[in-house]
Amino acid sequence: MISTIKNITKIASVIAFGSVFLYSCEPEADNLGEQLFSGAQLNEESFDIIAYNLNNNDTIRTDASELSLAPLGAFSESAFGMQKAAYVSQVRPMEYDPVFGDNAVVDSAVLVIKPLYVPDSATVTTDDNFLYSEQNIPAKKVVTSYPVVKYGKHNRDLTLRVHEVTDFLGGAGQISFSDRTVAYGTELGSRVFKGNVSSSVITKDSDNTNLWTNDISLRIPMSASFFQQKIVDMEGSAELKDAASFIRHFRGVRISVDENDGYIFRFTPTNAEIILYYKYDKVENGTTTRPQLMKKFTLGDPNVRFGQYTYNRTDAPVSAALATTNPVSGDARLFVQGMGGPGFGFRIPDAEIAALKEKFSQDKIGIMGAKIRVYTDETVWNNNYEKPTAFVFLQKDATGFLPEVSALTAAPNFSLVTAFDLKKNPAYYEFTVTKSLKDIVEAEAANKDFVVNAGAFKSNEANQLMGYKADTRSFVPNRVVLVGTDASRANRIQLKVIYGTK
C-alpha cells in the first residue's frame, strides 16, 4: 500500500550515488547522504519479502583468533533448548626450566579468570579483625564484589570444574571449532560460583602497609598435590625446559560447569592464568626460613585455546524450524542464536524488484530510503531475556561489507541495523538496504540474498571496522525469535521503501 508522506522535514535521506532528483533538506535517521529530493511527492511502499531460517549446524570457529571473550556456563529456555559452553586451553609457564629451591612444597594453586562484570554495582565488606598468614598478623581485609554480566537466569549457582586435558591440543595457529572434543582426566579443582567476582586488599594494622592484593577476578582453587607432582617435583627435568616439551607434558585444562540451566557469562581469555604458591628452605646466617613465593602459568597467547559448545534441542521449536526451513517461500518464524546457532536469510522477490524498476523507468522515481523491518515474535519470544542489539548483516557469499557501510565515514550517525523498543513486546529491528536496493533498481546490480546472524562487526581502538569477517558471532550468547514470511500477520517481515517523484 502506498501512502503519501506529508511531513517533509522527516523524510528519508537519499544516497547521492546516481540519484535522479537532488536537493538539500533535513536528513532522516539513517543519514546515508545529505542530498534529498526537494518539492517532491514523497511515497512509502511496503513489499513482502522471503525470509527463511539458516542452519549453522550449531558450529562455529572458536579458536584464539576468534574468541575475544570466552563464554562459560549453561542456559536452557523453551524456544532454543539448552546451550552449554566449556573452555579448553593449553598452559605455559612464564619461565621455562624453573628453580623452586630446596624442599619446595606447594601451599596452594588457583586458576584465575576475569569475567565481564557490572562496575556500578559494587558491594564492599570489611573485616577489621582479620589475621593474616601463619604469623596471625593483625590486619584489615576489604573485599569488593561485583555481579558478573550474565545471559540467562540470574539467580542460579554454577558448579565450575577444572580438569586436566590428556589430548595434545596442537601448535600455535591451530584452527578449532566449537564442536571439537578432547579427552580429559584428573579433576584439578572446583568451585560453586554464586555469580560474583571480587577484589581484595589486606593491610597491616600497625603501619597500614599492604600485605595482599588481588585484582577483580574469579579464582578457582586447584589441587596442590597435582602441581607438586606435575611441576615442582620435576624441577630440572626435560619436560619443563622448553615450550614444545611442556605442552606435551602438561597438555592443558578444561573449564566447564555441571549444570544444564543457569546462565552464560564471559571472561577475557588472554589474561587467564594459574598461580602456584609455594614455600622453600631459605638459609641465611645459619638460620632457615620458609618464605612463600609464586609461579605463574598463562592460558593466554600463544596457547591453543577454544570454546566447546553443546546443545540439547529436544522438543524445542527451533528443531522443527531448522528441519523444515524453506528458502523458496519463506518461514513463518525466524530463529536467531549466537555462538553458532541459527541465523536467517532473506530475499527481495524478483517481481517486487521488477515493479520498482518499472517505477524508476516510467515514473522517474528516486529511492531515498530502504529498510527491512522485522519484529520479534510476541508469543514465542515473550520473556525478559536481553534481546540482541546488533547483528552481522551481509550479502550471501559476501566478499566484503554491504555497500551501505561505505557511507559510514561520510555519515557518522548512520547505522546498518537499528533496534527499537527492546524493552517492549514486540520489539523490532530495521536493516538498512538503501544503497543495495538502489544498485539493484537503478544500476542493474544482481539481486542477491542477504544473511543475518547474531553478533556484531568488530572495531579497533580507533572505532574502525576490522573487516567483514571480523565479528563477535562466536561468543555472543543472545538469541531471539522473529516474525518471518507469514501473510496472516500484520507485523511480518517487510521491505519499507521511501521514494520521491517530481
C-alpha positions in Angstrom: 0.0 0.0 0.0 1.3 3.4 -1.0 0.9 6.3 1.4 1.9 10.0 0.9 4.3 11.3 3.5 3.2 14.8 4.3 5.8 15.8 6.8 8.7 16.8 4.5 11.0 17.6 7.4 11.1 13.9 8.4 11.7 12.4 5.0 14.4 9.8 4.4 17.9 10.8 3.3 19.0 9.7 -0.1 22.2 8.2 -1.2 23.7 10.5 -3.7 25.0 7.8 -5.9 23.1 8.1 -9.2 20.0 9.8 -7.7 17.5 11.2 -10.2 16.4 14.3 -8.3 18.8 16.1 -5.9 18.2 18.9 -3.5 19.0 19.9 0.1 16.8 19.2 3.0 16.8 17.8 6.6 18.2 14.2 6.6 16.3 11.3 8.2 17.7 9.0 10.8 19.8 6.7 8.6 21.8 9.7 7.3 23.1 7.9 4.2 23.5 11.1 2.4 22.8 14.8 2.6 21.3 15.3 -0.9 17.5 14.9 -0.9 14.6 15.5 -3.1 13.0 18.9 -2.7 9.5 19.8 -3.5 8.8 16.2 -4.5 5.9 13.9 -3.9 7.1 11.5 -1.2 5.8 8.0 -1.1 6.3 5.0 1.1 5.6 1.5 -0.1 5.9 -1.9 1.7 6.9 -5.1 0.0 6.6 -8.6 1.3 9.9 -10.5 1.2 11.1 -14.1 1.5 12.8 -14.8 4.8 14.0 -18.2 5.9 16.0 -19.9 8.7 19.7 -20.7 8.2 21.1 -23.8 9.9 24.6 -23.1 11.0 24.8 -26.7 12.4 25.4 -25.3 15.9 29.1 -25.0 15.0 31.4 -22.0 14.6 35.1 -21.3 14.8 36.1 -20.7 18.5 39.9 -20.7 18.4 42.1 -18.0 19.8 41.8 -15.8 16.7 38.0 -15.7 17.1 37.4 -15.6 20.9 38.0 -12.1 22.2 35.7 -13.2 25.0 35.3 -16.8 26.2 31.7 -18.0 27.1 31.2 -20.3 30.1 28.0 -21.7 31.6 24.7 -23.2 30.5 21.3 -21.8 29.7 18.0 -23.5 28.8 14.8 -22.0 27.6 11.8 -23.2 25.7 12.4 -21.9 22.2 16.0 -22.9 21.6 16.5 -25.6 24.3 19.9 -25.9 26.1 23.2 -24.2 25.1 26.3 -25.0 27.1 29.8 -23.6 27.0 33.1 -25.0 28.2 36.6 -23.7 27.6 39.8 -25.6 26.7 43.3 -24.1 26.8 46.9 -25.1 26.8 49.0 -23.8 29.7 52.6 -22.4 29.6 54.9 -21.3 32.4 56.0 -17.7 32.5 59.6 -19.1 32.7 61.0 -22.4 31.5 63.4 -24.6 33.5 62.1 -23.1 36.7 64.0 -23.3 40.0 61.9 -23.7 43.1 64.5 -24.1 45.8 65.3 -26.6 48.4 62.4 -28.7 49.9 59.8 -26.7 47.8 56.3 -27.5 48.7 53.1 -26.2 47.0 50.8 -24.5 49.5 48.0 -23.8 47.1 47.2 -23.3 43.4 44.5 -21.3 41.9 43.1 -20.8 38.4 42.3 -17.1 37.8 39.9 -15.8 35.2 38.5 -12.2 34.7 34.8 -12.2 33.7 32.9 -9.2 32.5 31.2 -7.6 35.5 28.8 -4.7 36.3 31.1 -2.0 37.6 28.5 0.2 39.2 27.0 -2.5 41.4 29.8 -2.9 43.9 29.3 -4.4 47.4 32.1 -3.8 50.0 32.7 -5.9 53.1 35.3 -5.1 55.7 36.9 -7.3 58.3 38.8 -5.1 60.8 39.9 -8.2 62.9 41.5 -10.2 60.1 44.6 -12.3 61.0 47.0 -12.6 58.0 49.1 -15.7 57.3 50.5 -18.3 59.7 52.0 -15.5 61.8 48.5 -14.2 62.6 49.4 -10.6 61.7 46.6 -8.2 62.8 45.2 -6.7 59.7 42.2 -5.3 57.9 40.7 -7.1 54.9 38.5 -5.3 52.4 36.6 -7.3 49.8 34.8 -5.6 46.9 32.4 -7.8 45.0 30.6 -7.2 41.6 28.0 -9.3 39.8 29.2 -10.7 36.5 27.4 -9.9 33.3 25.0 -12.8 32.8 22.8 -14.0 30.0 20.0 -16.3 31.2 18.6 -17.0 34.6 20.5 -14.7 37.0 19.7 -16.2 40.4 21.4 -19.6 39.9 24.6 -21.1 41.2 27.0 -22.8 38.8 29.5 -25.5 39.8 32.7 -24.8 38.0 35.1 -27.7 37.4 38.7 -27.8 36.0 40.1 -31.0 34.5 43.5 -31.9 33.1 43.4 -32.3 29.3 45.0 -35.6 28.1 45.0 -34.9 24.4 47.7 -32.9 22.7 46.0 -29.7 21.6 48.4 -28.8 18.7 50.6 -25.9 17.8 50.1 -22.2 17.7 47.7 -21.1 15.0 45.6 -24.3 15.4 42.1 -23.8 14.0 39.3 -25.2 16.2 35.6 -25.3 16.0 33.0 -25.3 18.8 32.2 -29.0 18.3 35.8 -30.1 18.8 36.1 -32.7 21.6 39.1 -33.6 23.7 39.9 -36.2 26.3 40.3 -35.1 29.9 41.1 -36.9 33.1 42.1 -35.7 36.6 39.8 -33.2 38.2 42.2 -30.4 39.3 39.7 -28.1 41.1 36.1 -26.9 41.5 34.1 -24.1 43.0 30.4 -23.2 43.5 30.1 -19.9 41.7 27.4 -17.6 43.0 27.7 -15.1 40.2 30.1 -12.5 41.7 33.7 -11.6 41.2 35.8 -9.7 43.7 39.0 -7.9 44.5 40.6 -7.9 48.0 43.1 -5.8 49.8 44.7 -6.7 53.2 46.6 -4.1 55.1 48.7 -4.4 58.2 47.1 -2.7 61.3 50.4 -1.5 62.8 51.6 0.6 59.8 48.9 0.3 57.1 51.3 -1.4 54.7 49.9 -3.7 52.0 50.1 -7.4 52.8 48.0 -8.8 49.9 46.1 -7.5 46.9 44.3 -9.3 44.1 42.5 -7.7 41.1 38.8 -8.3 40.3 38.7 -11.9 39.3 37.2 -15.3 39.7 39.5 -17.7 41.5 39.1 -21.5 41.3 41.1 -23.5 43.9 43.2 -26.2 42.4 44.9 -29.3 43.7 48.2 -28.5 45.4 49.3 -32.2 45.2 48.8 -32.3 41.5 51.0 -29.3 40.8 53.5 -30.6 43.4 53.9 -33.8 41.4 53.4 -32.4 37.9 55.6 -29.3 38.2 57.6 -28.8 41.4 58.9 -32.3 41.9 60.1 -32.3 38.2 62.4 -29.3 38.6 65.4 -29.7 36.2 63.6 -32.3 34.0 63.5 -32.1 30.2 59.7 -31.7 30.4 60.0 -28.3 31.9 62.9 -26.9 29.8 61.0 -25.6 26.7 57.6 -24.9 25.3 57.5 -27.9 23.0 58.2 -30.3 25.8 56.0 -28.5 28.4 52.8 -28.5 26.3 53.2 -32.2 25.8 53.8 -32.9 29.5 51.0 -30.7 30.9 48.7 -30.6 27.9 46.1 -28.2 29.2 43.0 -27.6 31.2 39.2 -27.7 30.5 36.9 -25.5 32.5 33.2 -26.5 32.5 30.0 -26.3 34.5 27.9 -29.2 35.9 24.5 -27.6 35.4 22.4 -27.6 32.2 20.5 -24.5 33.1 21.5 -21.2 34.6 23.3 -18.5 32.7 26.3 -17.9 30.4 29.0 -15.4 31.4 32.1 -14.4 29.5 35.7 -13.8 30.5 38.8 -12.5 28.8 41.0 -15.5 27.7 44.2 -13.6 27.2 44.8 -12.9 30.9 43.6 -16.2 32.3 46.3 -17.8 34.4 47.2 -20.4 37.0 49.2 -19.3 40.1 51.2 -21.7 42.3 52.0 -20.5 45.8 54.9 -22.5 47.4 57.4 -22.4 50.2 61.1 -23.4 50.2 64.0 -23.6 52.6 66.0 -20.3 52.7 69.2 -20.4 54.7 70.7 -17.1 55.8 73.4 -16.8 58.5 72.7 -20.3 59.6 69.0 -19.6 60.0 66.5 -21.5 57.9 63.2 -19.8 57.0 60.4 -20.8 54.6 59.3 -17.8 52.6 56.3 -18.1 50.2 56.8 -17.4 46.5 54.6 -17.9 43.5 55.0 -19.1 39.9 52.5 -18.1 37.2 51.4 -20.1 34.2 49.5 -18.3 31.4 46.4 -19.5 29.5 46.9 -16.6 27.0 48.9 -16.3 23.9 50.4 -18.3 22.2 48.4 -21.2 23.7 46.0 -23.2 21.7 42.6 -22.4 23.2 39.0 -22.7 22.1 35.3 -22.8 23.3 33.3 -26.0 23.3 29.6 -25.6 22.8 27.0 -28.3 23.2 23.2 -28.3 22.6 20.1 -30.2 23.6 17.2 -29.1 21.4 14.8 -31.9 22.2 11.2 -30.7 21.8 12.3 -27.1 21.2 10.6 -25.3 18.4 13.9 -24.4 16.8 14.4 -28.1 15.9 11.3 -28.3 13.8 12.0 -24.9 12.2 15.5 -25.9 11.1 14.3 -29.3 9.9 11.8 -27.7 7.5 13.4 -24.4 6.5 12.0 -23.1 3.2 14.2 -20.7 1.2 11.7 -20.7 -1.6 8.5 -19.4 0.1 9.9 -18.5 3.5 9.5 -19.5 7.1 6.8 -18.1 9.4 9.2 -17.7 12.4 13.0 -16.9 12.3 15.2 -18.4 15.0 18.5 -16.4 15.6 21.1 -17.5 18.1 24.7 -16.6 18.9 27.6 -18.9 19.4 27.0 -20.9 16.2 23.2 -21.2 16.5 20.9 -20.5 13.5 20.6 -17.2 11.6 18.3 -16.2 8.8 18.4 -15.2 5.2 16.1 -13.0 3.1 15.5 -12.2 -0.5 13.6 -9.4 -2.2 11.4 -11.2 -4.7 12.2 -10.6 -8.4 8.7 -9.5 -9.0 9.0 -6.7 -6.5 12.3 -5.6 -8.0 10.7 -5.6 -11.4 7.9 -3.3 -10.1 10.4 -0.9 -8.6 12.4 -0.9 -11.9 9.3 0.0 -13.8 8.6 2.9 -11.5 12.2 4.0 -11.9 11.9 3.8 -15.7 8.4 5.1 -16.2 7.7 7.4 -13.2 11.3 8.6 -12.7 11.3 7.8 -9.0 14.4 8.2 -6.9 14.9 5.7 -4.0 15.5 7.8 -0.8 15.5 5.1 1.8 15.0 1.3 2.1 14.9 -0.8 5.2 14.0 -4.3 6.1 11.7 -4.2 9.2 11.4 -7.3 11.3 9.6 -7.8 14.6 10.2 -10.1 17.5 7.6 -12.8 17.9 5.3 -11.6 20.7 4.1 -15.1 21.6 7.1 -17.4 21.2 9.6 -14.8 22.5 7.7 -13.2 25.3 10.3 -13.0 28.0 12.8 -10.7 29.8 16.0 -12.1 28.3 18.2 -9.4 26.8 17.5 -9.0 23.1 20.3 -8.6 20.6 21.2 -5.0 19.9 23.2 -5.7 16.8 23.6 -8.3 14.0 26.2 -9.4 11.5 24.5 -8.4 8.2 26.0 -9.3 4.8 25.0 -10.5 1.4 25.1 -14.2 0.8 28.6 -15.4 -0.2 29.9 -12.0 0.7 33.4 -10.9 -0.3 33.1 -7.6 1.6 30.7 -5.3 3.6 27.4 -4.2 2.2 27.7 -1.1 0.1 25.9 0.8 2.8 28.9 0.6 5.0 31.0 2.7 2.6 28.8 5.6 3.8 29.9 5.4 7.4 32.7 7.9 7.2 30.5 10.5 5.4 27.5 9.9 7.7 28.6 9.4 11.3 25.0 8.8 12.5 24.3 6.1 10.1 23.5 2.6 11.5 23.4 -0.5 9.4 21.0 -2.1 11.9 18.8 -0.2 14.3 16.9 -1.7 17.3 13.6 -0.2 18.5 11.6 -0.9 21.7 13.9 -3.5 23.1 12.2 -3.4 26.5 8.8 -3.9 24.9 6.9 -6.9 23.3 7.2 -6.8 20.4 10.5 -5.0 19.7 11.6 -4.6 16.1 14.7 -4.0 14.0 15.4 -2.1 10.8 18.2 -3.3 8.4 19.3 -0.5 6.0 19.5 -1.6 2.4 19.1 1.7 0.7 22.3 1.6 -1.4 21.9 -2.1 -2.1 18.4 -1.6 -3.4 19.4 1.5 -5.4 22.2 -0.5 -7.1 19.7 -3.3 -8.0 16.9 -1.0 -9.3 18.9 1.9 -10.7 22.2 0.3 -11.7 21.2 -3.2 -12.7 23.2 -4.9 -9.9 22.4 -8.6 -9.2 19.6 -9.3 -6.8 21.3 -11.4 -4.1 20.1 -12.9 -0.9 21.1 -11.3 2.4 22.3 -13.2 5.5 21.8 -12.2 9.2 23.5 -13.7 12.3 23.6 -12.8 15.9 26.7 -10.7 16.8 28.3 -7.6 15.6 31.3 -6.5 13.5 34.4 -5.9 15.5 36.1 -2.4 15.6 39.6 -1.5 16.5 40.7 1.1 19.2 40.1 3.9 16.6 36.5 2.6 16.2 37.2 1.4 12.7 35.7 -1.8 11.4 38.3 -4.5 11.3 36.8 -6.3 8.2 33.7 -8.1 7.2 35.0 -11.4 8.6 35.8 -10.0 12.0 32.8 -10.3 14.2 31.5 -11.4 17.6 29.4 -14.3 16.5 31.5 -16.9 18.3 30.9 -15.5 21.8 27.6 -13.6 21.8 25.0 -15.7 23.7 21.9 -13.6 22.8 19.1 -15.1 20.8 15.7 -14.0 19.5 12.7 -15.3 17.6 11.4 -13.0 14.8 8.3 -12.9 12.7 9.2 -14.1 9.2 7.2 -14.6 6.0 3.7 -15.0 7.2 0.9 -13.4 5.2 -1.6 -13.8 8.1 0.4 -11.4 10.4 0.4 -7.7 10.1 3.9 -7.4 11.6 5.5 -9.9 9.1 9.0 -9.1 7.8 8.8 -6.4 5.1 10.8 -4.1 2.9 9.9 -0.4 3.5 10.9 1.8 0.6 10.7 5.6 0.5 10.9 7.2 -2.9 10.3 10.6 -4.4 8.8 11.8 -7.7 8.7 15.2 -9.3 
